[in-house]
Amino acid sequence: MKFFAAILILIIVSCIPPAIAGEVILSTPQSEYYFTAGDEAVIPLSLVSTYDRDVTGTLALVMVPAAAGSNPSASRQTRQFSAFTEKRTVSIPVGRSDIPADYLLTVTFSYNEGSGRTSVLGGIGVHFLTSMENAPENRIALTGADITDPAAGTSSQGSSPTEKQEGTGHEEALQISQMAQDTSALRDQMAEESNQSADTEDELLQYIRADPLVMSLDRTLSGAGYFLNKTGITPVSNRSGSFVLTYSSGPDDAVISGVLHETRVLFAEESSRAPVPLPGLLLNNTTYQEYGSRYTENGFTRSQTRINVTPGTETVNLTYAGSAGRILHMNAQIEKGTVVAMEGDSPEDPLAPFMPVIVLVTVILISAGIWYLATTHTGDPPVPGSRVQEPELQESPRQVAGHLLDEAERDAAAGLYRDAYRKTGRAIRIVLSFEIWCGDELTNREVEHLLSSCPGDTGEIRQVLDRCQAVGFAKGIPEPGECTEMIRFVRERFTTETGKETDCNTI
């Protein structure tokens, strides 16, 4: 008999786990919350998973007016959330109202377990008042119920929510049934909005792929063996939005991004770290071919490509990588079928521009050594009248800047405004590189960083540098009057020989 009793106990124990399956429990310490109109309503919400693991699902908050036909509108929020095996309480923002109003809040937590389950916590009152002086106290806690997801139907192995709550009272059963209906309606609304969003994205994608700007980039990528494998559309309306199209060819990727406005693409930009095809007009350009040959001879290879296209204009920015981490840039602009601008960094020795300074330092050091030997040497004194001739000094940075500004004025007079802007910006960089830095000529970005640490007012200098870079590299429109004024400003500020070098305190 004892043996059969033990077997019976084991059978009963083995049947227990299905009957005590886990659940997610939602609770809040009050049933009514009061806030001042205009403030964000935030309530404490506790979640706990009685499963043997954490549970991740969708937390939804639906807040509707307490009185039917009232002016305040309903609101809905959803977010990904996790219920942990240890009870945690979080502060949840549920909305705001600029006028006094009363709402009913329902919180649901939907998660995948079996055929799908939802923990529902309803009947939370949210009140917005003109003043908190007369707000009543409320200490009635609310605890939700974990039910079978109404959207998934009633499980063949389980009972309906009402059947599960037998013995809990007719009023509680009605409340759970109503909450289940609210959850089902919420899911239907979310599904409808998701379908509408998908339809809008498909419509926008058709406009995007049919636009001439995108078609031209798509055609060159397809010809090089790339295929479209991912699209990202952010709608603003059913006729406007932004987009990101990702193309792949083996391990290489290329991205086309841009903005669509009223069914037309305003601009599209192709970017890739692979050697994607370049516009044919650029490949046939003599200047580009010369740069390419020099870069290849000096061991540089293309590491990044950016092609920005707008109606009638293409801007190409190429980046080349070489040994010792050295980076070169080449920029070109194509307008109406013609390469109108082309500029690139020199691949030769980067110390070449600073050779005059190196020579000057070398001469000074040699002269100092000769002077030291002459003053410490105990031999015969020098013949009277004989003198060591001092070396001739090279031009100062301010003089070099002055020559650049002279050239900028001549370029501007000849209508070569992009060259004029570039030389004006370089005049500033040369003076600052030598007088408040170590002598290595800085880039615009490095000068900006250097100026940010100076206590003086550097706003006008930064503005001139930004305009010179934008126009000089075909990202801005030159203005003759502005160019003349900037040359005058730089000449007065950076070419006058004051006898005192610039520093951060005098800039």
Sequence and secondary structure as in RCSB ss.txt:
>XXXX:A:sequence
MKFFAAILILIIVSCIPPAIAGEVILSTPQSEYYFTAGDEAVIPLSLVSTYDRDVTGTLALVMVPAAAGSNPSAS
RQTRQFSAFTEKRTVSIPVGRSDIPADYLLTVTFSYNEGSGRTSVLGGIGVHFLTSMENAPENRIALTGADITDP
AAGTSSQGSSPTEKQEGTGHEEALQISQMAQDTSALRDQMAEESNQSADTEDELLQYIRADPLVMSLDRTLSGAG
YFLNKTGITPVSNRSGSFVLTYSSGPDDAVISGVLHETRVLFAEESSRAPVPLPGLLLNNTTYQEYGSRYTENGF
TRSQTRINVTPGTETVNLTYAGSAGRILHMNAQIEKGTVVAMEGDSPEDPLAPFMPVIVLVTVILISAGIWYLAT
THTGDPPVPGSRVQEPELQESPRQVAGHLLDEAERDAAAGLYRDAYRKTGRAIRIVLSFEIWCGDELTNREVEHL
LSSCPGDTGEIRQVLDRCQAVGFAKGIPEPGECTEMIRFVRERFTTETGKETDCNTI
>XXXX:A:secstr
 HHHHHHHHHHHHHHHHHHT   EEEEES SEEEEETTSEEEEEEEEEE SSS EEEEEEEEEEESSTT SS  E
EEEEEEEE SS EEEEEEEEE SS EEEEEEEEEEE STT EEEEEEEEEEEEES STT       EE EEEE G
GG   SSS  HHHHTTTS HHHHHHHHHHHHHHHHHHHHHHHHHHHHHHHHHHHHHHHHHSHHHHHHHHHHHHTT
 EEEEEEEEESSSS EEEEEEEEETTEEEEEEEEEETTEEEEEEEEESS     HHHHT HHHHHHHHHHHHTT 
EEEEEEEEEETTEEEEEEEEE GGG EEEEEEEEETTEEEEEEE   S TTGGGHHHHHHHHHHHHHHHHHHHHH
H  S    TT           HHHHHHHHHHHHHHHHHTT HHHHHHHHHHHHHHHHHHHSS SS   HHHHHHH
HHT SS  HHHHHHHHHHHHHHTTSS   HHHHHHHHHHHHHHHSS  SS   TTT 
